[in-house]
Amino acid sequence: MDMKITKSGRKQFTPEEKLRIIEECKLHGVKLTCSKYGIYTGAYYYWKKKLLVHGQQGLHGTYSKQDKARLKTLEKEVQTLKLLLAEEKLQSRLKDDLLKKKYPELRK
């Protein structure tokens, strides 16, 4: 394998190497294969999940422009929904307070 080792000592595998390691884990077991290549089992499971979700493109470790754009729109949507939920909770709390003031016999 032609894995790169960075200056910090971190190993970098190509997508093809990651795929070979995943296939080898299926044959010889995760623990044995990971110790052979000096990787954590968590890294193997992370690669495997990326492979299942995104296919071989997921092993490249980078997002495409479409993925980044989609992520940005989803983040905006989440923020909008959080604001709407906060407003609803505030309105509900205000209504409860008004009802308690108007009908004190309903207080517990």
C-alpha positions as CSV (number, residue, x, y, z in Angstrom):
1,M,0.0,0.0,0.0
2,D,1.2,3.5,-0.8
3,M,-0.3,5.3,2.1
4,K,1.2,8.7,2.9
5,I,2.4,9.6,6.3
6,T,2.2,13.3,7.1
7,K,4.7,15.4,9.1
8,S,2.5,15.0,12.1
9,G,2.6,11.2,11.7
10,R,-0.9,10.8,10.5
11,K,-1.6,8.2,7.9
12,Q,-3.5,9.1,4.7
13,F,-5.1,6.4,2.6
14,T,-6.4,6.8,-0.9
15,P,-10.0,5.9,-1.6
16,E,-8.8,2.7,-3.3
17,E,-6.8,1.6,-0.3
18,K,-9.7,2.3,2.0
19,L,-11.9,0.1,-0.2
20,R,-9.3,-2.7,-0.2
21,I,-9.1,-2.5,3.6
22,I,-12.9,-2.7,3.9
23,E,-12.9,-5.7,1.7
24,E,-10.1,-7.4,3.6
25,C,-11.9,-6.8,6.9
26,K,-14.9,-8.7,5.5
27,L,-12.6,-11.7,4.8
28,H,-10.2,-11.7,7.8
29,G,-12.0,-9.7,10.5
30,V,-12.0,-6.1,11.6
31,K,-9.6,-6.3,14.5
32,L,-6.9,-8.3,12.7
33,T,-7.0,-6.2,9.5
34,C,-7.0,-2.9,11.4
35,S,-4.0,-3.9,13.5
36,K,-2.2,-5.0,10.3
37,Y,-2.6,-1.5,8.8
38,G,-2.3,0.4,12.1
39,I,-5.7,2.0,12.0
40,Y,-8.3,2.3,14.6
41,T,-11.5,0.2,14.3
42,G,-13.5,3.5,14.5
43,A,-11.8,4.7,11.3
44,Y,-12.8,1.4,9.6
45,Y,-16.4,1.8,10.7
46,Y,-16.4,5.5,9.6
47,W,-15.2,4.5,6.2
48,K,-17.7,1.7,6.0
49,K,-20.5,4.1,6.8
50,K,-19.3,6.6,4.2
51,L,-19.2,3.8,1.7
52,L,-22.7,2.7,2.4
53,V,-24.2,6.2,2.4
54,H,-22.3,7.9,-0.4
55,G,-20.8,5.0,-2.3
56,Q,-17.2,5.2,-3.4
57,Q,-17.4,9.0,-3.7
58,G,-17.8,9.0,0.1
59,L,-14.3,7.6,0.6
60,H,-12.7,10.6,-0.9
61,G,-13.5,12.6,2.2
62,T,-14.5,15.8,0.5
63,Y,-17.9,17.3,-0.1
64,S,-19.0,18.3,-3.6
65,K,-20.4,21.8,-4.3
66,Q,-23.9,20.4,-4.4
67,D,-23.4,18.8,-0.9
68,K,-22.1,22.1,0.5
69,A,-25.0,24.0,-1.0
70,R,-27.5,21.5,0.3
71,L,-26.0,21.6,3.7
72,K,-26.1,25.4,3.8
73,T,-29.8,25.4,2.9
74,L,-30.6,22.8,5.5
75,E,-28.8,24.8,8.1
76,K,-30.8,27.9,7.2
77,E,-34.0,25.9,7.4
78,V,-33.1,24.5,10.8
79,Q,-32.5,28.0,12.1
80,T,-35.9,29.2,10.7
81,L,-37.7,26.3,12.3
82,K,-36.0,26.9,15.7
83,L,-37.1,30.5,15.6
84,L,-40.7,29.5,14.8
85,L,-40.7,27.0,17.6
86,A,-39.4,29.6,20.0
87,E,-42.1,32.0,19.0
88,E,-44.8,29.4,19.4
89,K,-43.5,28.5,22.9
90,L,-43.5,32.2,23.8
91,Q,-47.0,32.7,22.6
92,S,-48.2,29.7,24.5
93,R,-46.6,30.9,27.7
94,L,-48.1,34.4,27.3
95,K,-51.6,32.9,26.7
96,D,-51.2,30.7,29.8
97,D,-50.2,33.8,31.9
98,L,-53.1,35.7,30.6
99,L,-55.5,32.9,31.5
100,K,-54.1,32.6,35.0
101,K,-54.6,36.3,35.5
102,K,-58.1,36.3,34.2
103,Y,-59.2,33.1,35.9
104,P,-57.3,32.9,39.2
105,E,-59.5,30.0,40.4
106,L,-57.8,27.8,37.7
107,R,-54.4,28.2,39.3
108,K,-53.0,25.3,41.2
